[in-house]
Amino acid sequence: DAGITQSPRYKITETGRQVTLMCHQTWSHSYMFWYRQDLGHGLRLIYYSAAADITDKGEVPDGYVVSRSKTENFPLTLESATRSQTSVYFCASSERGYEKLFFGSGTQLSVL
Amino acid sequence: QKEVEQNSGPLSVPEGAIASLNCTYSDRGSQSFFWYRQYSGKSPELIMSIYSNGDKEDGRFTAQLNKASQYVSLLIRDSQPSDSATYLCASSGSSASKIIFGSGTRLSIRP
């Protein structure tokens, strides 16, 4: 199906483990974004990408790594998960960085 | 200071009344502004975008932008229980390459 898909939908992990959240879009949008959502904070931008092989930090990048070798994929890796990274993670894409965002369904991550 | 600020609410409005949601932003070079609605457990969905000063109307929704005051608002007329959700204000900032969100305002429409 066309659109933007995130996997897994739910993930439970332990502190110190590496976790990768996947994001795939079929629209060939140039821009892709990762946000985290915590109660009282709205959506906070972690990393974004303007094109393949171009990534940049957002508001809260510490503890996260991204890559974008192909336009359609934008994985987010927590190199050593901490409890403070327990959150709901949303991936989004857009044709241009200042236009409407299309969101995935989100990944609910719990770090124990 | 966050780039985009909203009152977290909750804002309680009687059914049929006008709900008024407000947002301020700090980057004077911001060009694009958005209002997203998010139901509990769901992804945000765009309801309004506005790029120039003044009002923009779409059905029961009106977005208002005042760049001099760095202020964006959303009015919802004839509020319905289905409007109960969290409303997120967002801006592209002057970089025009990323979208920054406020913390959201929780709106509750009481019958």
Interface residues (C-beta under 8 A of the other chain):
Chain A: Y31 F33 Y35 G40 H41 G42 L43 R44 L45 Y48 A50 D56 G58 E59 F90 A92 S94 R96 G97 Y98 E99 K100 L101 F103 G104 S105 G106
Chain B: Q6 S8 Q31 S32 F34 Y36 S43 P44 E45 L46 S49 L88 A90 S92 S95 A96 S97 K98 I99 I100 F101 G102 S103 G104
